[in-house]
Amino acid sequence: MNRIDLNPKKILYLIFILIFGFLGMRCAAQKEEVKTYPKDYVHPLKEINLEKVFNENRGLKVIEENATTVHDYYRGGVQEKEEGEKLMKESRWEEARTHLEKSSRFLRTVLKYLPEDEAHRSIHGNLVVIFLPNLLIADNDLKLIAVYRHLGNEQIVAEAKKDGQHYLAESLKSVKTEWAYQINKGFEDALPKK
């Protein structure tokens, strides 16, 4: 007959292996999953808003010449937008125009590769960001309407509204947010309907 050696030292090692094995499995299973939402779900402002987008994309400033990935262009677009909005509050209209237009250029580059907005996009590893390039361009165009008016450039106001409404419609095809509906209201108020 085979005899099992019940050496206390071997039993202790076996218990440690089992404990750490179960703990390791449990830690690996607690990976955060990206939520899925019904198609008609409207993300509230407290969940998705401009300030959250700004906070997620702060850090090392992205320069157009150094942008190499889609995420670099997205971050650069958000950073330029934040700077443009700050300048608008200071009534520095020409500088605000430059930054908002540059933001839209960055974001149009993103749309060449990733044309749909996503409420939550995993960019690498467990890093998940609010990814709304279409909505950000629409918001830029809405802000640019005010900037163009302050600069006395009425002839391109209608064009900015048309472009902004196009990008807003593209955003709403994939993600519905209260923020998007606020932008839509802004476009409705921007120019009288013909």
C-alpha positions as CSV (number, residue, x, y, z in Angstrom):
1,M,0.0,0.0,0.0
2,N,1.0,3.6,-0.7
3,R,1.5,5.6,2.4
4,I,0.9,9.4,2.4
5,D,3.5,11.4,4.3
6,L,1.6,13.9,6.5
7,N,4.6,16.0,7.3
8,P,3.3,19.3,9.0
9,K,5.7,21.4,7.0
10,K,4.3,20.1,3.7
11,I,0.7,20.6,4.8
12,L,1.5,24.2,5.8
13,Y,3.0,24.8,2.3
14,L,0.0,23.3,0.7
15,I,-2.4,25.5,2.7
16,F,-0.4,28.6,1.7
17,I,-0.5,27.7,-1.9
18,L,-4.2,27.1,-1.8
19,I,-4.9,30.4,0.0
20,F,-2.7,32.5,-2.3
21,G,-4.2,30.7,-5.3
22,F,-7.7,31.6,-4.3
23,L,-6.8,35.2,-3.5
24,G,-5.0,35.5,-6.9
25,M,-8.0,34.3,-8.7
26,R,-10.3,36.7,-6.8
27,C,-8.1,39.7,-7.6
28,A,-8.0,38.8,-11.3
29,A,-11.8,38.5,-11.4
30,Q,-12.3,42.0,-10.0
31,K,-11.3,43.7,-13.2
32,E,-13.6,46.7,-13.9
33,E,-15.8,46.1,-16.9
34,V,-17.0,48.8,-19.3
35,K,-20.8,49.3,-18.8
36,T,-23.2,48.8,-21.7
37,Y,-26.3,50.9,-22.1
38,P,-29.5,50.5,-24.0
39,K,-29.5,52.3,-27.4
40,D,-32.0,55.0,-26.2
41,Y,-30.3,55.7,-22.8
42,V,-29.6,59.4,-22.2
43,H,-26.4,59.9,-20.2
44,P,-27.1,62.6,-17.5
45,L,-24.9,65.7,-17.2
46,K,-23.4,64.6,-13.9
47,E,-22.1,61.5,-15.7
48,I,-20.9,63.0,-18.9
49,N,-20.0,66.7,-19.1
50,L,-17.3,69.0,-20.4
51,E,-15.5,69.5,-17.1
52,K,-15.0,65.7,-16.8
53,V,-13.7,65.5,-20.4
54,F,-11.2,68.4,-19.5
55,N,-10.1,66.6,-16.3
56,E,-9.5,63.3,-18.1
57,N,-7.3,65.0,-20.7
58,R,-5.1,67.3,-18.7
59,G,-1.4,66.7,-18.4
60,L,1.4,67.0,-20.8
61,K,0.4,69.4,-23.6
62,V,0.0,67.7,-26.9
63,I,1.6,69.6,-29.8
64,E,0.2,68.9,-33.3
65,E,3.7,68.0,-34.6
66,N,4.2,65.4,-31.8
67,A,0.8,63.8,-32.0
68,T,1.3,60.2,-33.2
69,T,-1.8,58.3,-32.0
70,V,-5.5,58.8,-32.2
71,H,-5.6,59.4,-28.4
72,D,-2.9,62.1,-28.8
73,Y,-5.1,63.9,-31.3
74,Y,-8.1,63.5,-29.0
75,R,-6.2,64.9,-26.0
76,G,-4.8,67.7,-28.1
77,G,-8.3,68.6,-29.3
78,V,-9.6,68.7,-25.8
79,Q,-6.7,70.7,-24.5
80,E,-7.1,73.3,-27.2
81,K,-10.8,73.5,-26.5
82,E,-10.2,74.1,-22.8
83,E,-7.8,76.9,-23.7
84,G,-10.3,78.4,-26.2
85,E,-13.1,78.4,-23.6
86,K,-10.9,80.0,-21.0
87,L,-10.0,82.8,-23.5
88,M,-13.7,83.3,-24.4
89,K,-14.4,84.0,-20.7
90,E,-11.6,86.6,-20.8
91,S,-13.2,88.2,-24.0
92,R,-10.0,87.4,-26.0
93,W,-12.0,86.6,-29.1
94,E,-9.3,86.2,-31.7
95,E,-7.2,84.0,-29.6
96,A,-10.2,81.9,-28.6
97,R,-11.1,81.5,-32.3
98,T,-7.6,80.2,-33.0
99,H,-7.7,77.6,-30.2
100,L,-11.3,76.4,-30.9
101,E,-10.6,76.0,-34.6
102,K,-7.3,74.1,-33.8
103,S,-9.3,71.9,-31.5
104,S,-11.7,71.0,-34.2
105,R,-8.8,70.2,-36.6
106,F,-7.4,67.8,-34.0
107,L,-10.8,66.2,-33.5
108,R,-11.5,65.8,-37.3
109,T,-8.2,63.8,-37.5
110,V,-9.6,61.5,-34.8
111,L,-12.8,61.1,-36.8
112,K,-10.9,59.8,-39.8
113,Y,-10.0,56.7,-37.7
114,L,-12.7,56.4,-35.1
115,P,-15.9,58.1,-36.5
116,E,-18.3,57.2,-33.6
117,D,-18.6,58.8,-30.2
118,E,-18.5,56.5,-27.2
119,A,-19.7,57.2,-23.7
120,H,-16.8,55.2,-22.3
121,R,-13.8,54.1,-24.4
122,S,-11.0,51.9,-23.2
123,I,-7.8,53.4,-24.6
124,H,-5.2,51.1,-23.1
125,G,-5.2,48.7,-20.2
126,N,-7.9,49.7,-17.7
127,L,-7.8,53.4,-18.8
128,V,-11.4,54.4,-19.8
129,V,-12.2,57.9,-21.0
130,I,-15.3,59.8,-22.2
131,F,-14.8,59.8,-26.0
132,L,-17.0,62.3,-27.9
133,P,-15.1,63.9,-30.8
134,N,-18.3,64.6,-32.8
135,L,-19.9,66.3,-29.8
136,L,-16.8,68.3,-29.0
137,I,-16.7,69.6,-32.6
138,A,-20.4,70.5,-32.4
139,D,-19.8,72.4,-29.1
140,N,-16.8,74.2,-30.7
141,D,-18.9,75.3,-33.6
142,L,-21.6,76.6,-31.1
143,K,-18.9,78.6,-29.3
144,L,-17.4,79.8,-32.6
145,I,-20.8,81.3,-33.5
146,A,-20.5,83.6,-30.5
147,V,-16.8,84.3,-31.3
148,Y,-17.5,85.1,-34.9
149,R,-20.3,87.5,-33.9
150,H,-18.0,89.3,-31.5
151,L,-15.4,89.6,-34.3
152,G,-18.1,90.9,-36.7
153,N,-17.7,87.9,-39.0
154,E,-21.5,87.3,-39.6
155,Q,-21.0,85.6,-43.0
156,I,-19.5,82.4,-41.5
157,V,-22.0,82.1,-38.6
158,A,-24.5,80.2,-40.7
159,E,-21.7,77.8,-41.9
160,A,-20.6,77.2,-38.3
161,K,-24.1,76.4,-37.3
162,K,-24.6,74.0,-40.2
163,D,-21.3,72.2,-39.5
164,G,-22.1,72.0,-35.8
165,Q,-25.5,70.5,-36.4
166,H,-24.0,67.9,-38.7
167,Y,-21.5,66.8,-36.0
168,L,-24.2,66.9,-33.3
169,A,-26.3,64.6,-35.4
170,E,-23.4,62.2,-35.8
171,S,-22.8,62.2,-32.1
172,L,-26.5,61.5,-31.3
173,K,-26.4,58.4,-33.7
174,S,-24.1,56.6,-31.3
175,V,-24.4,58.3,-27.8
176,K,-27.3,60.3,-26.4
177,T,-26.4,62.8,-23.6
178,E,-28.1,65.7,-21.9
179,W,-25.1,67.7,-22.9
180,A,-25.9,67.1,-26.6
181,Y,-29.4,68.2,-26.1
182,Q,-28.1,71.4,-24.5
183,I,-25.9,72.0,-27.5
184,N,-28.9,71.4,-29.8
185,K,-30.9,74.0,-27.9
186,G,-28.0,76.4,-28.3
187,F,-28.1,75.9,-32.1
188,E,-31.8,76.5,-32.1
189,D,-31.3,79.8,-30.2
190,A,-28.3,80.9,-32.2
191,L,-30.1,81.8,-35.4
192,P,-33.7,82.4,-36.2
193,K,-35.3,79.7,-38.4
194,K,-36.1,80.6,-41.9
